């Protein structure tokens, strides 16, 4: 059975310690190799000492990761060998190496370095990605110089450490049969490590004879070459607002899902194909702090007053516009309407932060049994994104179209009607996008739309169970007639 099949069935896989060598002349050329002084020592495993080899060592590895309220990354790892075993360890990762997967990798590296090289290891790891990266994905990752891997430094050191071992190293997933105590003890050690006041020293250097760098020329593509060139160029300065918004997003998503998303996951989420393209652009600009509001105007002479909110005269920011302005009728009316519609079917309306808006495409709502609620999760994303985007549009109309004229400001009924129309349009598009004849594989499943909107519709008791093709289907909120407009 191949390693791919083994991993799919959660069966033990074996780490191959063989140092890669080119299978042909053309496969031996690499680009973007890190210059190193020549060395005469070849890559080799540690010699086996005389005598009987040590017994098999079973290790359970776990990692944890959080983003604290200050936006700092915190990662910890734990390795558990047995009850009251002196070799058990917990480790805190330095902040510059902290990622969601760093704790598990660092714990694996630390325990492998501390045990005899001739001791066979059976390592039970929580992350299926780590197992694949050390087995089936390893040749590809090394051929591409670990391109885009979030834990490149730790993984290259771990691979070189495992290659020096003269005994077998096997990897088993947590889903394979194992005592629940092992997982609990490993997670406890990982949490203990993450909560240490200071970080531990983590090995980040590799023996030059074991280091493999550069991109294989015979597998290179335009994308890989371009990314390699960008990597060796001067790193552009990070945008302060982008870093702050990313940290707020990670914290808010972690608070909802109990797992911290990576930067890549956040950027990918705003390109979700079910999100309207205008809202995708809105999220991208919000994450980058690209809108010309607030402190943008502080650097422009005679325009500093534009950086203040036209309603409450406080410094304006996107978070202030969408959530914090006490004088904003749009923010108050729209979020109240969203909560009211949500409570027609669901129990509690989640707390909305700025990070919740930016990362709501990553939200996963679960029932009391821990199973994902597909309809509720999708409805939450629609309500949050449509509400936030409408609040921003109304603010732009108030400032730009109306020029700050308070007599032209939107009334509460008008705001509510605009919001109901936006939600009804999303319902209409959902119904249209279930047409599999027209959209093929891109069509939304009818069951998905039914789970999203059922329980929220007007006169739903009089509708058939499958109301997708029924005319006049609207959400169960009534529009209001704005007063004093002679209509």
C-alpha positions as CSV (number, residue, x, y, z in Angstrom):
1,X,0.0,0.0,0.0
2,X,1.4,3.4,-0.9
3,X,2.0,6.2,1.6
4,X,-0.9,8.2,0.0
5,X,-3.3,5.3,0.7
6,X,-1.9,4.8,4.2
7,X,-2.4,8.5,5.1
8,X,-6.0,8.5,3.8
9,X,-6.8,5.5,6.1
10,X,-4.8,6.9,9.0
11,X,-2.2,4.0,9.0
12,X,1.4,4.3,10.2
13,X,3.8,5.8,7.6
14,X,7.6,5.7,7.4
15,X,10.0,8.6,7.1
16,X,12.5,8.0,4.4
17,X,15.9,9.2,5.6
18,X,17.6,8.8,2.2
19,X,19.3,12.1,1.2
20,X,17.9,13.1,-2.2
21,X,20.3,12.6,-5.2
22,X,19.6,13.5,-8.8
23,X,18.2,10.7,-10.9
24,X,19.6,12.2,-14.1
25,X,22.1,14.9,-15.1
26,X,19.4,17.5,-15.8
27,X,17.8,16.9,-12.4
28,X,21.1,17.8,-10.7
29,X,21.0,21.5,-11.5
30,X,19.4,24.0,-9.0
31,X,18.8,27.8,-9.1
32,X,18.8,30.3,-6.3
33,X,21.1,28.1,-4.1
34,X,22.4,29.8,-0.9
35,X,26.2,30.3,-1.3
36,X,28.1,28.1,1.1
37,X,31.9,27.5,1.5
38,X,32.9,24.1,0.1
39,X,33.0,21.2,2.6
40,X,34.5,17.7,2.3
41,X,32.1,15.9,4.6
42,X,29.3,14.0,2.8
43,X,25.8,13.7,4.1
44,X,25.5,10.5,6.2
45,X,23.6,8.9,9.0
46,X,25.1,8.5,12.5
47,X,26.8,5.1,12.9
48,X,25.0,2.5,14.9
49,X,26.7,1.9,18.2
50,X,27.6,-1.7,19.1
51,X,25.2,-3.8,21.2
52,X,21.4,-4.3,21.2
53,X,19.4,-1.2,19.9
54,X,17.1,0.6,22.4
55,X,13.5,-0.3,22.6
56,X,10.8,1.4,20.5
57,X,9.9,4.8,21.9
58,X,6.2,5.9,21.5
59,X,5.8,9.7,21.4
60,X,2.6,11.8,21.2
61,X,3.1,15.2,19.8
62,X,0.7,18.2,20.0
63,X,0.8,21.9,19.3
64,X,-1.2,25.0,20.1
65,X,-1.4,28.5,18.7
66,X,-3.2,31.7,19.6
67,X,-3.2,35.4,18.9
68,X,-3.4,37.5,22.0
69,X,-5.2,40.7,22.5
70,X,-2.1,42.7,21.6
71,X,-1.9,40.9,18.2
72,X,1.2,38.8,19.2
73,X,1.5,35.2,18.0
74,X,1.8,32.5,20.7
75,X,2.7,28.9,19.8
76,X,3.5,26.0,22.1
77,X,4.4,22.4,21.6
78,X,4.3,19.3,23.8
79,X,5.8,15.8,23.5
80,X,4.5,13.1,25.9
81,X,6.2,9.7,26.3
82,X,4.5,8.4,29.4
83,X,3.2,9.2,32.8
84,X,5.9,10.9,35.0
85,X,8.5,10.3,32.2
86,X,11.4,12.7,32.7
87,X,11.7,13.0,28.9
88,X,8.3,14.7,28.5
89,X,8.7,18.2,27.3
90,X,6.8,21.4,26.7
91,X,8.2,24.2,24.5
92,X,7.3,27.8,23.7
93,X,8.2,29.0,20.2
94,X,9.8,32.4,19.6
95,X,7.3,34.8,18.2
96,X,9.1,35.2,14.8
97,X,8.6,31.5,14.2
98,X,5.1,31.1,15.7
99,X,2.5,29.7,13.3
100,X,-0.4,27.3,13.8
101,X,1.8,24.4,13.0
102,X,5.1,25.5,14.6
103,X,4.4,24.0,18.0
104,X,4.0,20.5,16.8
105,X,7.1,20.7,14.6
106,X,9.3,22.3,17.3
107,X,8.2,19.6,19.8
108,X,9.0,16.8,17.3
109,X,12.4,18.4,16.6
110,X,13.2,18.9,20.3
111,X,12.4,15.3,21.3
112,X,14.1,13.8,18.3
113,X,17.3,15.7,19.2
114,X,17.2,14.6,22.8
115,X,16.8,10.8,22.2
116,X,19.6,8.4,21.0
117,X,19.9,8.3,17.2
118,X,19.7,4.5,17.2
119,X,16.3,4.5,19.1
120,X,13.4,3.6,16.8
121,X,10.6,6.2,17.1
122,X,6.9,5.9,16.6
123,X,5.6,9.5,16.6
124,X,1.8,10.1,16.9
125,X,1.1,13.6,15.4
126,X,-2.1,15.5,15.4
127,X,-1.6,17.3,12.1
128,X,-2.2,15.2,9.0
129,X,-0.4,18.0,7.0
130,X,2.8,17.4,9.0
131,X,2.7,13.7,8.3
132,X,2.3,14.3,4.6
133,X,5.0,17.0,4.5
134,X,7.4,14.4,6.0
135,X,6.4,11.6,3.6
136,X,4.5,11.9,0.4
137,X,5.0,15.7,0.0
138,X,8.7,15.8,1.0
139,X,10.3,15.3,-2.5
140,X,8.1,18.0,-4.0
141,X,8.8,20.4,-1.1
142,X,12.6,20.0,-1.3
143,X,12.5,20.3,-5.1
144,X,10.8,23.6,-4.8
145,X,13.0,24.8,-1.9
146,X,10.0,24.7,0.5
147,X,8.3,27.4,-1.5
148,X,5.4,29.0,0.4
149,X,5.7,26.6,3.4
150,X,4.8,28.6,6.5
151,X,7.3,26.7,8.7
152,X,10.1,26.5,6.2
153,X,12.9,27.0,8.8
154,X,11.7,24.5,11.3
155,X,10.8,21.9,8.7
156,X,14.2,21.9,7.0
157,X,15.9,21.5,10.4
158,X,13.5,18.7,11.4
159,X,14.1,16.8,8.1
160,X,17.9,17.1,8.5
161,X,17.7,15.9,12.1
162,X,15.6,12.9,11.2
163,X,18.0,12.0,8.3
164,X,20.9,11.7,10.8
165,X,19.1,9.1,12.8
166,X,20.2,5.4,12.2
167,X,16.9,4.0,13.4
168,X,13.4,3.8,11.9
169,X,11.1,6.8,12.4
170,X,7.4,6.1,11.9
171,X,4.5,8.5,11.9
172,X,0.9,7.8,13.1
173,X,-2.1,10.1,13.1
174,X,-4.3,10.8,16.1
175,X,-7.2,9.2,14.3
176,X,-5.5,5.8,14.5
177,X,-6.2,3.7,17.6
178,X,-4.5,5.3,20.5
179,X,-5.4,6.0,24.2
180,X,-7.3,9.2,24.6
181,X,-5.0,10.0,27.6
182,X,-2.0,10.4,25.2
183,X,-3.7,13.1,23.3
184,X,-4.9,14.9,26.4
185,X,-1.5,14.8,28.1
186,X,0.3,16.1,24.9
187,X,-2.2,19.0,24.6
188,X,-1.7,19.8,28.3
189,X,2.1,20.0,27.7
190,X,1.6,22.1,24.6
191,X,-0.6,24.6,26.4
192,X,1.8,24.7,29.3
193,X,4.6,25.5,26.9
194,X,2.6,28.3,25.1
195,X,1.9,29.9,28.5
196,X,5.5,30.1,29.6
197,X,6.6,33.7,30.4
198,X,9.7,33.4,28.0
199,X,10.2,31.4,24.9
200,X,12.6,28.4,24.6
201,X,15.6,28.1,22.4
202,X,14.7,26.3,19.2
203,X,17.3,24.9,16.9
204,X,17.3,26.7,13.5
205,X,20.7,25.8,12.1
206,X,21.6,22.8,9.8
207,X,24.8,20.9,9.3
208,X,26.1,22.2,5.9
209,X,26.5,18.6,4.7
210,X,22.8,18.0,5.2
211,X,21.5,21.3,3.8
212,X,19.7,21.3,0.5
213,X,18.8,24.7,-1.0
214,X,17.6,26.0,-4.3
215,X,14.9,25.3,-6.9
216,X,15.3,22.3,-9.2
217,X,15.6,23.7,-12.7
218,X,13.9,20.9,-14.5
219,X,10.6,21.4,-12.5
220,X,10.7,25.2,-12.4
221,X,7.8,27.2,-13.7
222,X,7.4,30.9,-14.4
223,X,5.5,31.2,-11.1
224,X,8.2,29.4,-9.1
225,X,11.0,31.4,-10.7
226,X,9.2,34.7,-10.2
227,X,8.5,33.9,-6.5
228,X,12.1,32.8,-6.0
229,X,13.3,36.1,-7.5
230,X,11.0,38.1,-5.2
231,X,12.2,36.1,-2.2
232,X,15.8,37.1,-2.7
233,X,15.0,40.7,-3.3
234,X,14.6,43.3,-0.5
235,X,11.6,42.5,1.5
236,X,9.0,45.3,1.2
237,X,8.1,47.2,4.3
238,X,5.0,45.8,5.9
239,X,2.0,48.1,6.2
240,X,1.2,48.9,9.8
241,X,-2.6,49.0,9.2
242,X,-2.5,45.6,7.4
243,X,-0.7,44.0,10.2
244,X,-3.1,45.4,12.8
245,X,-6.2,44.3,10.8
246,X,-4.8,40.9,10.2
247,X,-4.1,40.5,13.9
248,X,-7.7,41.6,14.8
249,X,-9.1,39.2,12.2
250,X,-7.1,36.2,13.6
251,X,-8.2,37.0,17.1
252,X,-11.8,37.3,16.2
253,X,-11.9,34.1,14.1
254,X,-10.0,32.2,16.9
255,X,-12.6,33.4,19.4
256,X,-15.4,32.0,17.1
257,X,-13.7,28.8,15.9
258,X,-11.2,28.1,18.6
259,X,-8.5,27.8,16.0
260,X,-6.3,30.6,14.6
261,X,-6.2,31.0,10.8
262,X,-3.0,31.7,8.9
263,X,-2.5,34.9,6.9
264,X,-2.9,32.8,3.8
265,X,-6.2,31.5,4.9
266,X,-7.5,35.0,5.6
267,X,-6.4,36.3,2.2
268,X,-8.0,33.3,0.5
269,X,-11.2,33.7,2.4
270,X,-11.9,37.2,1.0
271,X,-11.8,35.7,-2.5
272,X,-14.5,33.2,-1.7
273,X,-16.5,32.6,-4.9
274,X,-19.8,32.9,-3.2
275,X,-19.0,36.5,-2.0
276,X,-20.1,39.2,-4.5
277,X,-17.1,40.8,-6.3
278,X,-17.9,44.3,-4.9
279,X,-17.8,42.9,-1.3
280,X,-14.5,41.1,-2.1
281,X,-13.0,44.4,-3.1
282,X,-14.4,46.0,0.0
283,X,-12.8,43.3,2.3
284,X,-9.5,43.6,0.5
285,X,-9.3,47.4,1.0
286,X,-10.5,47.1,4.6
287,X,-7.7,44.6,5.4
288,X,-5.1,46.9,3.8
289,X,-6.6,50.0,5.3
290,X,-6.7,51.4,1.8
291,X,-9.8,53.6,2.1
292,X,-9.1,57.4,2.3
293,X,-10.5,57.9,5.7
294,X,-9.2,58.9,9.2
295,X,-5.5,59.3,9.5
296,X,-5.0,59.4,5.7
297,X,-6.0,63.1,5.8
298,X,-3.7,64.0,8.7
299,X,-0.8,64.3,6.3
300,X,-2.6,66.6,3.9
301,X,-2.5,70.3,4.8
302,X,-5.9,72.0,5.3
303,X,-7.7,68.7,5.1
304,X,-7.2,67.4,8.6
305,X,-10.8,67.9,9.5
306,X,-11.8,65.3,6.9
307,X,-10.3,62.6,9.1
308,X,-13.0,63.1,11.7
309,X,-16.4,61.5,11.8
310,X,-19.1,63.9,10.5
311,X,-21.6,62.6,13.0
312,X,-19.6,62.5,16.3
313,X,-16.4,64.4,15.5
314,X,-14.2,61.6,16.7
315,X,-11.3,60.2,14.6
316,X,-12.8,58.1,11.8
317,X,-11.7,54.6,10.9
318,X,-13.5,51.7,9.2
319,X,-14.1,50.1,12.6
320,X,-15.6,53.3,13.9
321,X,-17.9,53.6,10.8
322,X,-19.1,50.1,10.9
323,X,-19.5,49.5,14.6
324,X,-18.4,52.1,17.1
325,X,-20.1,55.4,16.1
326,X,-22.9,56.0,18.6
327,X,-24.5,58.7,16.3
328,X,-24.7,56.5,13.2
329,X,-28.3,55.5,12.4
330,X,-27.1,53.2,9.7
331,X,-24.9,51.2,12.0
332,X,-27.6,50.9,14.7
333,X,-30.5,50.1,12.4
334,X,-28.7,47.6,10.2
335,X,-27.1,45.6,13.0
336,X,-30.4,45.5,14.9
337,X,-32.2,44.3,11.8
338,X,-29.5,41.6,11.1
339,X,-29.8,40.3,14.7
340,X,-33.7,40.3,14.5
341,X,-33.7,38.3,11.3
342,X,-31.1,35.9,12.7
343,X,-33.1,35.3,15.9
344,X,-36.2,34.2,13.9
345,X,-34.4,30.9,13.6
346,X,-31.2,30.8,15.6
347,X,-30.7,31.3,19.3
348,X,-27.9,33.8,19.9
349,X,-26.5,36.5,17.5
350,X,-22.7,36.3,17.8
351,X,-20.8,39.3,19.0
352,X,-19.7,41.4,16.0
353,X,-16.2,42.9,16.0
354,X,-14.2,44.5,13.2
355,X,-12.2,41.3,12.9
356,X,-15.4,39.3,12.7
357,X,-16.4,41.2,9.6
358,X,-13.0,40.8,7.9
359,X,-12.8,37.1,8.7
360,X,-16.5,36.0,8.6
361,X,-15.9,33.8,5.6
362,X,-13.8,31.6,7.9
363,X,-16.5,31.4,10.5
364,X,-17.8,27.9,11.4
365,X,-20.9,27.6,13.5
366,X,-21.5,24.3,15.2
367,X,-24.4,22.6,17.1
368,X,-24.2,21.2,20.6
369,X,-22.8,18.0,19.2
370,X,-19.9,19.8,17.5
371,X,-21.2,19.3,13.9
372,X,-21.1,22.2,11.5
373,X,-24.4,24.0,10.9
374,X,-24.1,24.6,7.1
375,X,-27.2,26.8,6.8
376,X,-26.5,28.9,9.9
377,X,-22.8,29.4,8.9
378,X,-23.7,30.5,5.4
379,X,-26.5,32.8,6.6
380,X,-24.2,34.4,9.1
381,X,-21.7,35.3,6.4
382,X,-24.4,36.8,4.2
383,X,-25.9,38.9,7.0
384,X,-22.5,40.2,8.2
385,X,-21.0,41.0,4.8
386,X,-24.2,42.6,3.3
387,X,-24.7,44.7,6.5
388,X,-21.2,46.0,6.7
389,X,-21.0,46.8,3.0
390,X,-24.3,48.7,3.1
391,X,-23.2,50.7,6.2
392,X,-20.1,51.8,4.2
393,X,-22.2,52.7,1.2
394,X,-24.6,54.8,3.2
395,X,-21.7,56.6,4.9
396,X,-20.2,57.4,1.4
397,X,-23.6,58.8,0.3
398,X,-23.9,60.9,3.4
399,X,-20.4,62.4,3.1
400,X,-20.0,62.6,-0.7
401,X,-23.4,62.6,-2.3
402,X,-25.2,64.7,0.4
403,X,-22.1,66.8,1.3
404,X,-22.8,66.5,5.0
405,X,-26.3,68.1,4.7
406,X,-28.1,66.7,7.7
407,X,-31.5,67.4,6.1
408,X,-30.7,64.8,3.4
409,X,-29.5,62.1,5.8
410,X,-31.1,58.7,5.5
411,X,-34.0,58.1,7.9
412,X,-34.3,54.9,9.9
413,X,-37.1,53.5,7.7
414,X,-35.1,54.2,4.6
415,X,-32.0,52.5,6.0
416,X,-34.1,49.5,7.0
417,X,-35.7,49.3,3.5
418,X,-32.3,49.4,1.8
419,X,-31.1,46.6,4.0
420,X,-34.2,44.4,3.4
421,X,-33.7,45.0,-0.3
422,X,-30.1,43.9,-0.2
423,X,-30.9,40.7,1.7
424,X,-33.8,40.0,-0.7
425,X,-31.4,40.4,-3.6
426,X,-29.0,37.8,-2.1
427,X,-32.0,35.5,-1.6
428,X,-33.0,36.0,-5.3
429,X,-29.4,35.4,-6.5
430,X,-29.2,32.2,-4.4
431,X,-32.4,30.9,-6.0
432,X,-31.1,31.7,-9.5
433,X,-27.7,30.1,-8.9
434,X,-29.3,26.7,-8.2
435,X,-29.9,26.3,-12.0
436,X,-27.6,23.4,-12.7
437,X,-28.5,23.4,-16.5
438,X,-27.1,27.0,-16.8
439,X,-24.2,27.0,-14.3
440,X,-23.2,23.3,-14.3
441,X,-20.8,22.4,-11.5
442,X,-20.7,26.0,-10.4
443,X,-24.4,25.9,-9.4
444,X,-25.3,26.1,-5.7
445,X,-27.0,23.0,-4.3
446,X,-30.7,23.4,-3.7
447,X,-30.4,21.9,-0.3
448,X,-27.7,24.5,0.6
449,X,-30.1,27.4,-0.2
450,X,-33.0,25.8,1.6
451,X,-30.9,25.3,4.8
452,X,-29.7,28.9,4.5
453,X,-33.0,30.6,4.2
454,X,-35.7,28.3,5.6
455,X,-37.3,29.7,8.7
456,X,-36.8,33.3,7.7
457,X,-39.3,33.7,4.9
458,X,-42.5,35.7,4.6
459,X,-45.6,33.6,4.9
460,X,-43.4,30.5,4.9
461,X,-46.3,28.3,6.2
462,X,-48.0,28.8,2.8
463,X,-44.9,27.9,0.8
464,X,-44.0,24.4,-0.5
465,X,-41.1,22.5,1.1
466,X,-39.0,23.3,-2.0
467,X,-39.8,27.0,-2.7
468,X,-36.7,27.6,-4.9
469,X,-38.8,28.2,-8.1
470,X,-41.7,29.8,-6.3
471,X,-42.5,33.4,-7.3
472,X,-42.5,36.2,-4.7
473,X,-40.3,34.6,-2.1
474,X,-39.0,37.3,0.3
475,X,-37.4,37.4,3.8
476,X,-40.0,37.8,6.6
477,X,-39.3,41.4,7.4
478,X,-41.6,44.2,6.2
479,X,-40.4,47.4,4.6
480,X,-41.5,50.6,6.1
481,X,-42.8,53.8,4.4
482,X,-40.5,56.7,5.1
483,X,-42.6,59.6,6.7
484,X,-43.0,63.0,5.2
485,X,-42.0,62.3,1.6
486,X,-45.5,62.6,0.0
487,X,-45.4,59.1,-1.4
